[in-house]
Amino acid sequence: MREIKVRAWSIKSNCWHYATLATLAMGCFDREGDGFLNYEHWCEYTGLKDKNGKEIYESDIVQEYQMRFEDEGDDWKLLPYDKPDIVTMGRFPIYWLERETFGYEGEDLKGPDDFEVIGNIYENPELLK
């Protein structure tokens, strides 16, 4: 069973606010006193953590890492693989990357330990260029 959590971008304070399902149910999420009108970009927690132990939310930009040679004759190194990708949410919930399968099922399932959260599509869109 994964913990149900969300984050929402506060237009007023320009930062993410995080909440659990219980916090939302008790009405304790709105710290700014204006209702939910000042929040946008609601993102759900996937229940997964990246290679550094950071929680992975939908809309996060993640970089995959693989053990490989940087140059001929070098030792194996953990290096970025391909371009960063976006965590997307499906039904049931299943999470995946837009270019690659990512989550709890799928033929090419990859573990979250191979990824690092490097930003999100709202604050860091330049990471996808």
N, C-alpha and C positions, 0 to 999 in steps of 0.2 A: 504494500500500500504506500503510495507516495503522498507526501504532504502537499495539500492544496494551498498555493500561495500565488499572489499576483503582485505586479508592480505597475504603477501608473505615473506618467510624467505630469508634474505640476506646472501648469502654465504660469501661475503666480510666483512660485519660488524657483522655477527653472531647475528642478531636480527630481529624481525618482523617489516615490514613496512606496514602501513595501507593506504588504498586509497578508495575514493568514485568512483562511475562510472564517475562523472564529472572530477575528477582528472586524471583518466586513459585516458579519451577522450581528455583532453588538453595536454597529454604527460608530466604531472608534477610529475609522480610517481617516475621516476628514479632519485633518489637523488645522486647516486654514479657515474653517467655519463657513464656507460658502457652498456647501453641498458638493456634489461630484461634477459641477459644471467647469471647474478649473482643472480638471484632470483629462488627459488624453493619452493615447498610445497605451492602452491596457494590454499587458503581456502576462501570460501564465508561466509559472515555473514548471520545467519539464520533469523535475524529480531527479535530474542528473547533475553531476558536477564535473568540471573540466579537470585537466591534468594537475592543476594547482589547487583543487578543492573549491573553486568558485562555482556558485550556482549558475546553471544555464537556463535562461529564459527564452521564450519565443522572441524573435526579432534580434537576438544577439548575433553578432558577427564572430565566427570562430575560424581559427587557423588550424589546419591539420598538420601534425608532425609525424615523421617516419624516420626510422633508423636507416641511414644510407651514407654512401661516400660523398664527400663534398668535392674532392678532386681525386684524380688517379693517385694511388699510393697512400692516401690518407687512411686513418682509422675510421671506423663507423662513428657517425655523429647523428644526434637527433636534430633533424633539419625540417624547416617548413616544407610542406608538400602542396603544390598547386596553389591556386588563389584562395583567399578567404571565402567563406560561404555563410549563408544566412540560415538560422534555425527557424523552421516553419512548423506550425501546429496543424495536425489533422484531427480526425475523429477518434474517439475511444479512450484516452488521448494517445496519439502516436506522433512522435516528433521526428523530423527528418531534415536534411539539408536540401536546399533547392537543387543542387547538382548531384547529391549523393544520398544514399539511404542512411538514416541516423535515427535511432530510437530503440524501440523494444522488439521490433520484428522486421524482417526483410532479408532478401537474399544476400545483400552486401553489407550486412550489419557491421558497424564499426563501434568500438567502445568509446565512451566519452573521454577516457584517459588519453586518447590520441589527439585530443583537441584542446585548444586554449581560447577562452573568450578574450577577444581583443577590442571589443566595442559593441555598439548596436547601430541599427540602421537609422535611428533618429538623431543621435549625437555624432556619429562617425561615418556618414555615407561615403566619405572620401576613401575609406578603407577598401571599398569594393571596386575602385577604378583600376 
